């Protein structure tokens, strides 16, 4: 039995990649606006207290009545110009 490394060894190329959910909340205007989020994700977030990502990219835990706030202009633009156009083309 030898304890010295063999010469000419190859490079380890098998890498293990673990997927993790990034729960760092974004700074910004998520407290000023109501954001667009898929309904199923919103319900899950409200029940479980888990973060959701809005169409505009904001990540937060919903905890308030969104009808009291103006709609996020970025979410609204994405919804009107991308989501609705995709639905009408189907």
PDB file as gemmi writes it, atoms N, CA and C in Angstrom:
CRYST1    1.000    1.000    1.000  90.00  90.00  90.00 P 1                      
ATOM      1  N   UNK A   1       0.852  -1.174   0.000  1.00  0.00           N  
ATOM      2  CA  UNK A   1       0.000   0.000   0.000  1.00  0.00           C  
ATOM      3  C   UNK A   1       0.896   1.235   0.000  1.00  0.00           C  
ATOM      4  N   UNK A   2       0.592   2.184  -0.871  1.00  0.00           N  
ATOM      5  CA  UNK A   2       1.403   3.395  -0.968  1.00  0.00           C  
ATOM      6  C   UNK A   2       0.615   4.588  -0.441  1.00  0.00           C  
ATOM      7  N   UNK A   3       1.325   5.563   0.092  1.00  0.00           N  
ATOM      8  CA  UNK A   3       0.675   6.758   0.633  1.00  0.00           C  
ATOM      9  C   UNK A   3       1.011   7.999  -0.159  1.00  0.00           C  
ATOM     10  N   UNK A   4       1.763   7.869  -1.224  1.00  0.00           N  
ATOM     11  CA  UNK A   4       2.114   9.029  -2.041  1.00  0.00           C  
ATOM     12  C   UNK A   4       1.176   9.098  -3.235  1.00  0.00           C  
ATOM     13  N   UNK A   5       0.845  10.323  -3.677  1.00  0.00           N  
ATOM     14  CA  UNK A   5      -0.054  10.451  -4.826  1.00  0.00           C  
ATOM     15  C   UNK A   5       0.616   9.965  -6.094  1.00  0.00           C  
ATOM     16  N   UNK A   6      -0.192   9.422  -6.977  1.00  0.00           N  
ATOM     17  CA  UNK A   6       0.338   8.971  -8.250  1.00  0.00           C  
ATOM     18  C   UNK A   6       0.623  10.162  -9.141  1.00  0.00           C  
ATOM     19  N   UNK A   7       1.666  10.064  -9.936  1.00  0.00           N  
ATOM     20  CA  UNK A   7       1.974  11.153 -10.861  1.00  0.00           C  
ATOM     21  C   UNK A   7       1.062  11.045 -12.077  1.00  0.00           C  
ATOM     22  N   UNK A   8       0.813  12.193 -12.705  1.00  0.00           N  
ATOM     23  CA  UNK A   8       0.007  12.199 -13.909  1.00  0.00           C  
ATOM     24  C   UNK A   8      -1.479  12.099 -13.647  1.00  0.00           C  
ATOM     25  N   UNK A   9      -1.892  12.400 -12.443  1.00  0.00           N  
ATOM     26  CA  UNK A   9      -3.314  12.323 -12.110  1.00  0.00           C  
ATOM     27  C   UNK A   9      -4.121  13.344 -12.896  1.00  0.00           C  
ATOM     28  N   UNK A  10      -5.331  13.005 -13.203  1.00  0.00           N  
ATOM     29  CA  UNK A  10      -6.206  13.896 -13.961  1.00  0.00           C  
ATOM     30  C   UNK A  10      -6.843  14.948 -13.068  1.00  0.00           C  
ATOM     31  N   UNK A  11      -7.550  15.844 -13.692  1.00  0.00           N  
ATOM     32  CA  UNK A  11      -8.273  16.889 -12.976  1.00  0.00           C  
ATOM     33  C   UNK A  11      -9.675  16.398 -12.671  1.00  0.00           C  
ATOM     34  N   UNK A  12     -10.109  16.658 -11.482  1.00  0.00           N  
ATOM     35  CA  UNK A  12     -11.461  16.278 -11.083  1.00  0.00           C  
ATOM     36  C   UNK A  12     -12.448  17.191 -11.806  1.00  0.00           C  
ATOM     37  N   UNK A  13     -13.298  16.604 -12.623  1.00  0.00           N  
ATOM     38  CA  UNK A  13     -14.244  17.426 -13.389  1.00  0.00           C  
ATOM     39  C   UNK A  13     -15.679  17.239 -12.945  1.00  0.00           C  
ATOM     40  N   UNK A  14     -15.935  16.255 -12.133  1.00  0.00           N  
ATOM     41  CA  UNK A  14     -17.292  16.022 -11.656  1.00  0.00           C  
ATOM     42  C   UNK A  14     -17.580  17.002 -10.526  1.00  0.00           C  
ATOM     43  N   UNK A  15     -18.446  17.944 -10.783  1.00  0.00           N  
ATOM     44  CA  UNK A  15     -18.773  18.950  -9.785  1.00  0.00           C  
ATOM     45  C   UNK A  15     -20.187  18.736  -9.302  1.00  0.00           C  
ATOM     46  N   UNK A  16     -20.377  18.908  -8.036  1.00  0.00           N  
ATOM     47  CA  UNK A  16     -21.709  18.797  -7.458  1.00  0.00           C  
ATOM     48  C   UNK A  16     -22.276  20.205  -7.330  1.00  0.00           C  
ATOM     49  N   UNK A  17     -23.428  20.396  -7.920  1.00  0.00           N  
ATOM     50  CA  UNK A  17     -24.092  21.697  -7.873  1.00  0.00           C  
ATOM     51  C   UNK A  17     -25.381  21.517  -7.087  1.00  0.00           C  
ATOM     52  N   UNK A  18     -25.514  22.276  -6.036  1.00  0.00           N  
ATOM     53  CA  UNK A  18     -26.724  22.210  -5.237  1.00  0.00           C  
ATOM     54  C   UNK A  18     -27.581  23.423  -5.522  1.00  0.00           C  
ATOM     55  N   UNK A  19     -28.851  23.188  -5.782  1.00  0.00           N  
ATOM     56  CA  UNK A  19     -29.761  24.300  -5.993  1.00  0.00           C  
ATOM     57  C   UNK A  19     -30.295  24.752  -4.657  1.00  0.00           C  
ATOM     58  N   UNK A  20     -30.225  26.058  -4.435  1.00  0.00           N  
ATOM     59  CA  UNK A  20     -30.749  26.619  -3.203  1.00  0.00           C  
ATOM     60  C   UNK A  20     -31.656  27.779  -3.553  1.00  0.00           C  
ATOM     61  N   UNK A  21     -32.677  27.952  -2.765  1.00  0.00           N  
ATOM     62  CA  UNK A  21     -33.564  29.083  -2.960  1.00  0.00           C  
ATOM     63  C   UNK A  21     -32.979  30.278  -2.246  1.00  0.00           C  
ATOM     64  N   UNK A  22     -32.875  31.378  -2.962  1.00  0.00           N  
ATOM     65  CA  UNK A  22     -32.339  32.609  -2.392  1.00  0.00           C  
ATOM     66  C   UNK A  22     -33.472  33.388  -1.745  1.00  0.00           C  
ATOM     67  N   UNK A  23     -33.486  33.438  -0.438  1.00  0.00           N  
ATOM     68  CA  UNK A  23     -34.544  34.128   0.285  1.00  0.00           C  
ATOM     69  C   UNK A  23     -34.113  35.490   0.798  1.00  0.00           C  
ATOM     70  N   UNK A  24     -33.108  36.097   0.171  1.00  0.00           N  
ATOM     71  CA  UNK A  24     -32.744  37.463   0.560  1.00  0.00           C  
ATOM     72  C   UNK A  24     -33.784  38.397  -0.029  1.00  0.00           C  
ATOM     73  N   UNK A  25     -34.369  39.184   0.799  1.00  0.00           N  
ATOM     74  CA  UNK A  25     -35.419  40.089   0.331  1.00  0.00           C  
ATOM     75  C   UNK A  25     -34.799  41.302  -0.332  1.00  0.00           C  
ATOM     76  N   UNK A  26     -35.434  41.733  -1.404  1.00  0.00           N  
ATOM     77  CA  UNK A  26     -34.935  42.873  -2.147  1.00  0.00           C  
ATOM     78  C   UNK A  26     -35.248  44.171  -1.427  1.00  0.00           C  
ATOM     79  N   UNK A  27     -34.344  45.093  -1.552  1.00  0.00           N  
ATOM     80  CA  UNK A  27     -34.584  46.444  -1.072  1.00  0.00           C  
ATOM     81  C   UNK A  27     -35.432  47.144  -2.119  1.00  0.00           C  
ATOM     82  N   UNK A  28     -36.091  48.189  -1.720  1.00  0.00           N  
ATOM     83  CA  UNK A  28     -36.783  48.952  -2.755  1.00  0.00           C  
ATOM     84  C   UNK A  28     -38.213  49.261  -2.435  1.00  0.00           C  
ATOM     85  N   UNK A  29     -39.013  49.338  -3.485  1.00  0.00           N  
ATOM     86  CA  UNK A  29     -40.352  49.898  -3.388  1.00  0.00           C  
ATOM     87  C   UNK A  29     -41.446  48.876  -3.125  1.00  0.00           C  
ATOM     88  N   UNK A  30     -41.115  47.648  -2.732  1.00  0.00           N  
ATOM     89  CA  UNK A  30     -42.171  46.659  -2.539  1.00  0.00           C  
ATOM     90  C   UNK A  30     -43.128  47.042  -1.423  1.00  0.00           C  
ATOM     91  N   UNK A  31     -42.733  47.952  -0.563  1.00  0.00           N  
ATOM     92  CA  UNK A  31     -43.630  48.426   0.491  1.00  0.00           C  
ATOM     93  C   UNK A  31     -44.514  49.576   0.009  1.00  0.00           C  
ATOM     94  N   UNK A  32     -44.209  50.142  -1.146  1.00  0.00           N  
ATOM     95  CA  UNK A  32     -44.974  51.278  -1.680  1.00  0.00           C  
ATOM     96  C   UNK A  32     -46.000  50.858  -2.724  1.00  0.00           C  
ATOM     97  N   UNK A  33     -45.803  49.690  -3.340  1.00  0.00           N  
ATOM     98  CA  UNK A  33     -46.635  49.265  -4.459  1.00  0.00           C  
ATOM     99  C   UNK A  33     -47.229  47.886  -4.227  1.00  0.00           C  
ATOM    100  N   UNK A  34     -48.300  47.620  -4.937  1.00  0.00           N  
ATOM    101  CA  UNK A  34     -48.859  46.278  -5.035  1.00  0.00           C  
ATOM    102  C   UNK A  34     -48.260  45.645  -6.289  1.00  0.00           C  
ATOM    103  N   UNK A  35     -47.707  44.464  -6.135  1.00  0.00           N  
ATOM    104  CA  UNK A  35     -47.016  43.807  -7.247  1.00  0.00           C  
ATOM    105  C   UNK A  35     -47.840  42.662  -7.815  1.00  0.00           C  
ATOM    106  N   UNK A  36     -47.595  42.342  -9.086  1.00  0.00           N  
ATOM    107  CA  UNK A  36     -48.257  41.224  -9.746  1.00  0.00           C  
ATOM    108  C   UNK A  36     -47.467  39.947  -9.478  1.00  0.00           C  
ATOM    109  N   UNK A  37     -48.193  38.934  -9.001  1.00  0.00           N  
ATOM    110  CA  UNK A  37     -47.621  37.633  -8.692  1.00  0.00           C  
ATOM    111  C   UNK A  37     -48.643  36.587  -9.141  1.00  0.00           C  
ATOM    112  N   UNK A  38     -48.213  35.436  -9.648  1.00  0.00           N  
ATOM    113  CA  UNK A  38     -49.187  34.394  -9.987  1.00  0.00           C  
ATOM    114  C   UNK A  38     -50.058  34.052  -8.777  1.00  0.00           C  
ATOM    115  N   UNK A  39     -51.355  33.892  -9.012  1.00  0.00           N  
ATOM    116  CA  UNK A  39     -52.311  33.693  -7.917  1.00  0.00           C  
ATOM    117  C   UNK A  39     -51.950  32.511  -7.032  1.00  0.00           C  
ATOM    118  N   UNK A  40     -51.537  31.394  -7.629  1.00  0.00           N  
ATOM    119  CA  UNK A  40     -51.207  30.223  -6.814  1.00  0.00           C  
ATOM    120  C   UNK A  40     -50.007  30.486  -5.914  1.00  0.00           C  
ATOM    121  N   UNK A  41     -49.032  31.244  -6.410  1.00  0.00           N  
ATOM    122  CA  UNK A  41     -47.852  31.585  -5.613  1.00  0.00           C  
ATOM    123  C   UNK A  41     -48.220  32.549  -4.488  1.00  0.00           C  
ATOM    124  N   UNK A  42     -49.116  33.487  -4.780  1.00  0.00           N  
ATOM    125  CA  UNK A  42     -49.529  34.457  -3.776  1.00  0.00           C  
ATOM    126  C   UNK A  42     -50.252  33.762  -2.631  1.00  0.00           C  
ATOM    127  N   UNK A  43     -51.156  32.863  -2.962  1.00  0.00           N  
ATOM    128  CA  UNK A  43     -51.914  32.163  -1.924  1.00  0.00           C  
ATOM    129  C   UNK A  43     -50.972  31.345  -1.043  1.00  0.00           C  
ATOM    130  N   UNK A  44     -50.050  30.643  -1.673  1.00  0.00           N  
ATOM    131  CA  UNK A  44     -49.075  29.840  -0.924  1.00  0.00           C  
ATOM    132  C   UNK A  44     -48.241  30.729  -0.003  1.00  0.00           C  
ATOM    133  N   UNK A  45     -47.810  31.874  -0.505  1.00  0.00           N  
ATOM    134  CA  UNK A  45     -46.988  32.789   0.286  1.00  0.00           C  
ATOM    135  C   UNK A  45     -47.762  33.357   1.473  1.00  0.00           C  
ATOM    136  N   UNK A  46     -49.029  33.679   1.252  1.00  0.00           N  
ATOM    137  CA  UNK A  46     -49.841  34.228   2.330  1.00  0.00           C  
ATOM    138  C   UNK A  46     -50.090  33.177   3.420  1.00  0.00           C  
ATOM    139  N   UNK A  47     -50.324  31.938   3.016  1.00  0.00           N  
ATOM    140  CA  UNK A  47     -50.611  30.869   3.973  1.00  0.00           C  
ATOM    141  C   UNK A  47     -49.348  30.436   4.720  1.00  0.00           C  
ATOM    142  N   UNK A  48     -48.264  30.233   3.977  1.00  0.00           N  
ATOM    143  CA  UNK A  48     -47.038  29.681   4.561  1.00  0.00           C  
ATOM    144  C   UNK A  48     -46.028  30.722   5.004  1.00  0.00           C  
ATOM    145  N   UNK A  49     -46.225  31.987   4.616  1.00  0.00           N  
ATOM    146  CA  UNK A  49     -45.258  33.024   4.966  1.00  0.00           C  
ATOM    147  C   UNK A  49     -43.955  32.918   4.197  1.00  0.00           C  
ATOM    148  N   UNK A  50     -44.036  32.334   3.005  1.00  0.00           N  
ATOM    149  CA  UNK A  50     -42.835  32.183   2.178  1.00  0.00           C  
ATOM    150  C   UNK A  50     -42.727  33.345   1.199  1.00  0.00           C  
ATOM    151  N   UNK A  51     -41.524  33.687   0.794  1.00  0.00           N  
ATOM    152  CA  UNK A  51     -41.340  34.783  -0.155  1.00  0.00           C  
ATOM    153  C   UNK A  51     -41.841  34.433  -1.545  1.00  0.00           C  
ATOM    154  N   UNK A  52     -42.230  35.459  -2.297  1.00  0.00           N  
ATOM    155  CA  UNK A  52     -42.642  35.292  -3.683  1.00  0.00           C  
ATOM    156  C   UNK A  52     -41.900  36.327  -4.521  1.00  0.00           C  
ATOM    157  N   UNK A  53     -41.776  36.035  -5.812  1.00  0.00           N  
ATOM    158  CA  UNK A  53     -41.119  36.977  -6.720  1.00  0.00           C  
ATOM    159  C   UNK A  53     -42.170  37.549  -7.655  1.00  0.00           C  
ATOM    160  N   UNK A  54     -42.266  38.867  -7.680  1.00  0.00           N  
ATOM    161  CA  UNK A  54     -43.215  39.570  -8.537  1.00  0.00           C  
ATOM    162  C   UNK A  54     -42.707  39.590  -9.983  1.00  0.00           C  
ATOM    163  N   UNK A  55     -43.589  39.976 -10.903  1.00  0.00           N  
ATOM    164  CA  UNK A  55     -43.189  40.071 -12.312  1.00  0.00           C  
ATOM    165  C   UNK A  55     -41.992  40.994 -12.505  1.00  0.00           C  
ATOM    166  N   UNK A  56     -41.919  42.048 -11.692  1.00  0.00           N  
ATOM    167  CA  UNK A  56     -40.827  43.013 -11.819  1.00  0.00           C  
ATOM    168  C   UNK A  56     -39.521  42.505 -11.214  1.00  0.00           C  
ATOM    169  N   UNK A  57     -39.581  41.376 -10.509  1.00  0.00           N  
ATOM    170  CA  UNK A  57     -38.373  40.805  -9.927  1.00  0.00           C  
ATOM    171  C   UNK A  57     -38.239  40.994  -8.427  1.00  0.00           C  
ATOM    172  N   UNK A  58     -39.108  41.769  -7.818  1.00  0.00           N  
ATOM    173  CA  UNK A  58     -39.039  41.991  -6.373  1.00  0.00           C  
ATOM    174  C   UNK A  58     -39.358  40.703  -5.629  1.00  0.00           C  
ATOM    175  N   UNK A  59     -38.593  40.420  -4.590  1.00  0.00           N  
ATOM    176  CA  UNK A  59     -38.820  39.258  -3.745  1.00  0.00           C  
ATOM    177  C   UNK A  59     -39.207  39.750  -2.360  1.00  0.00           C  
ATOM    178  N   UNK A  60     -40.354  39.285  -1.861  1.00  0.00           N  
ATOM    179  CA  UNK A  60     -40.821  39.702  -0.546  1.00  0.00           C  
ATOM    180  C   UNK A  60     -41.859  38.728  -0.033  1.00  0.00           C  
ATOM    181  N   UNK A  61     -42.185  38.847   1.246  1.00  0.00           N  
ATOM    182  CA  UNK A  61     -43.246  38.043   1.837  1.00  0.00           C  
ATOM    183  C   UNK A  61     -44.480  38.920   1.923  1.00  0.00           C  
ATOM    184  N   UNK A  62     -45.536  38.605   1.175  1.00  0.00           N  
ATOM    185  CA  UNK A  62     -46.744  39.420   1.211  1.00  0.00           C  
ATOM    186  C   UNK A  62     -47.415  39.316   2.581  1.00  0.00           C  
ATOM    187  N   UNK A  63     -47.810  40.471   3.108  1.00  0.00           N  
ATOM    188  CA  UNK A  63     -48.422  40.451   4.432  1.00  0.00           C  
ATOM    189  C   UNK A  63     -49.427  41.575   4.624  1.00  0.00           C  
ATOM    190  N   UNK A  64     -49.885  42.177   3.538  1.00  0.00           N  
ATOM    191  CA  UNK A  64     -50.798  43.307   3.669  1.00  0.00           C  
ATOM    192  C   UNK A  64     -51.819  43.298   2.553  1.00  0.00           C  
ATOM    193  N   UNK A  65     -52.816  44.132   2.694  1.00  0.00           N  
ATOM    194  CA  UNK A  65     -53.874  44.250   1.697  1.00  0.00           C  
ATOM    195  C   UNK A  65     -53.346  45.066   0.519  1.00  0.00           C  
ATOM    196  N   UNK A  66     -53.084  44.389  -0.582  1.00  0.00           N  
ATOM    197  CA  UNK A  66     -52.484  45.044  -1.750  1.00  0.00           C  
ATOM    198  C   UNK A  66     -53.413  46.057  -2.408  1.00  0.00           C  
ATOM    199  N   UNK A  67     -54.714  45.969  -2.150  1.00  0.00           N  
ATOM    200  CA  UNK A  67     -55.651  46.903  -2.788  1.00  0.00           C  
ATOM    201  C   UNK A  67     -55.503  48.325  -2.251  1.00  0.00           C  
ATOM    202  N   UNK A  68     -54.784  48.484  -1.156  1.00  0.00           N  
ATOM    203  CA  UNK A  68     -54.587  49.827  -0.589  1.00  0.00           C  
ATOM    204  C   UNK A  68     -53.429  50.583  -1.239  1.00  0.00           C  
ATOM    205  N   UNK A  69     -52.715  49.951  -2.162  1.00  0.00           N  
ATOM    206  CA  UNK A  69     -51.521  50.548  -2.748  1.00  0.00           C  
ATOM    207  C   UNK A  69     -51.643  50.634  -4.265  1.00  0.00           C  
ATOM    208  N   UNK A  70     -50.950  51.589  -4.873  1.00  0.00           N  
ATOM    209  CA  UNK A  70     -50.946  51.648  -6.348  1.00  0.00           C  
ATOM    210  C   UNK A  70     -50.172  50.461  -6.916  1.00  0.00           C  
ATOM    211  N   UNK A  71     -50.531  50.073  -8.118  1.00  0.00           N  
ATOM    212  CA  UNK A  71     -49.874  48.947  -8.786  1.00  0.00           C  
ATOM    213  C   UNK A  71     -48.468  49.361  -9.216  1.00  0.00           C  
ATOM    214  N   UNK A  72     -47.530  48.461  -9.015  1.00  0.00           N  
ATOM    215  CA  UNK A  72     -46.145  48.678  -9.441  1.00  0.00           C  
ATOM    216  C   UNK A  72     -46.144  48.923 -10.950  1.00  0.00           C  
ATOM    217  N   UNK A  73     -45.577  50.039 -11.399  1.00  0.00           N  
ATOM    218  CA  UNK A  73     -45.599  50.331 -12.838  1.00  0.00           C  
ATOM    219  C   UNK A  73     -44.815  49.327 -13.679  1.00  0.00           C  
ATOM    220  N   UNK A  74     -43.769  48.748 -13.133  1.00  0.00           N  
ATOM    221  CA  UNK A  74     -42.987  47.767 -13.885  1.00  0.00           C  
ATOM    222  C   UNK A  74     -43.788  46.472 -14.038  1.00  0.00           C  
ATOM    223  N   UNK A  75     -44.402  46.010 -12.940  1.00  0.00           N  
ATOM    224  CA  UNK A  75     -45.251  44.807 -13.017  1.00  0.00           C  
ATOM    225  C   UNK A  75     -46.387  45.017 -14.012  1.00  0.00           C  
ATOM    226  N   UNK A  76     -47.012  46.170 -13.932  1.00  0.00           N  
ATOM    227  CA  UNK A  76     -48.142  46.464 -14.811  1.00  0.00           C  
ATOM    228  C   UNK A  76     -47.717  46.436 -16.278  1.00  0.00           C  
ATOM    229  N   UNK A  77     -46.586  47.041 -16.570  1.00  0.00           N  
ATOM    230  CA  UNK A  77     -46.077  47.074 -17.943  1.00  0.00           C  
ATOM    231  C   UNK A  77     -45.763  45.665 -18.439  1.00  0.00           C  
ATOM    232  N   UNK A  78     -45.106  44.869 -17.622  1.00  0.00           N  
ATOM    233  CA  UNK A  78     -44.780  43.491 -18.004  1.00  0.00           C  
ATOM    234  C   UNK A  78     -46.059  42.702 -18.236  1.00  0.00           C  
ATOM    235  N   UNK A  79     -47.012  42.835 -17.343  1.00  0.00           N  
ATOM    236  CA  UNK A  79     -48.270  42.100 -17.473  1.00  0.00           C  
ATOM    237  C   UNK A  79     -49.014  42.491 -18.751  1.00  0.00           C  
ATOM    238  N   UNK A  80     -49.131  43.789 -18.987  1.00  0.00           N  
ATOM    239  CA  UNK A  80     -49.887  44.259 -20.153  1.00  0.00           C  
ATOM    240  C   UNK A  80     -49.199  43.952 -21.472  1.00  0.00           C  
ATOM    241  N   UNK A  81     -47.874  44.025 -21.508  1.00  0.00           N  
ATOM    242  CA  UNK A  81     -47.158  43.878 -22.770  1.00  0.00           C  
ATOM    243  C   UNK A  81     -46.604  42.490 -23.034  1.00  0.00           C  
ATOM    244  N   UNK A  82     -46.495  41.673 -22.010  1.00  0.00           N  
ATOM    245  CA  UNK A  82     -45.941  40.343 -22.211  1.00  0.00           C  
ATOM    246  C   UNK A  82     -46.973  39.267 -21.896  1.00  0.00           C  
ATOM    247  N   UNK A  83     -47.499  39.271 -20.696  1.00  0.00           N  
ATOM    248  CA  UNK A  83     -48.400  38.205 -20.268  1.00  0.00           C  
ATOM    249  C   UNK A  83     -49.693  38.225 -21.076  1.00  0.00           C  
ATOM    250  N   UNK A  84     -50.325  39.354 -21.207  1.00  0.00           N  
ATOM    251  CA  UNK A  84     -51.570  39.411 -21.957  1.00  0.00           C  
ATOM    252  C   UNK A  84     -51.347  39.122 -23.427  1.00  0.00           C  
ATOM    253  N   UNK A  85     -50.236  39.558 -23.995  1.00  0.00           N  
ATOM    254  CA  UNK A  85     -49.944  39.267 -25.396  1.00  0.00           C  
ATOM    255  C   UNK A  85     -49.733  37.773 -25.598  1.00  0.00           C  
ATOM    256  N   UNK A  86     -49.102  37.102 -24.645  1.00  0.00           N  
ATOM    257  CA  UNK A  86     -48.927  35.659 -24.739  1.00  0.00           C  
ATOM    258  C   UNK A  86     -50.270  34.946 -24.686  1.00  0.00           C  
ATOM    259  N   UNK A  87     -51.166  35.414 -23.816  1.00  0.00           N  
ATOM    260  CA  UNK A  87     -52.501  34.817 -23.690  1.00  0.00           C  
ATOM    261  C   UNK A  87     -53.317  35.007 -24.964  1.00  0.00           C  
ATOM    262  N   UNK A  88     -53.215  36.169 -25.597  1.00  0.00           N  
ATOM    263  CA  UNK A  88     -54.003  36.431 -26.800  1.00  0.00           C  
ATOM    264  C   UNK A  88     -53.455  35.691 -28.022  1.00  0.00           C  
ATOM    265  N   UNK A  89     -52.199  35.302 -27.983  1.00  0.00           N  
ATOM    266  CA  UNK A  89     -51.595  34.562 -29.100  1.00  0.00           C  
ATOM    267  C   UNK A  89     -51.831  33.059 -28.989  1.00  0.00           C  
ATOM    268  N   UNK A  90     -52.394  32.615 -27.896  1.00  0.00           N  
ATOM    269  CA  UNK A  90     -52.598  31.163 -27.692  1.00  0.00           C  
ATOM    270  C   UNK A  90     -53.817  30.671 -28.435  1.00  0.00           C  
TER     271      UNK A  90                                                      
END                                                                             
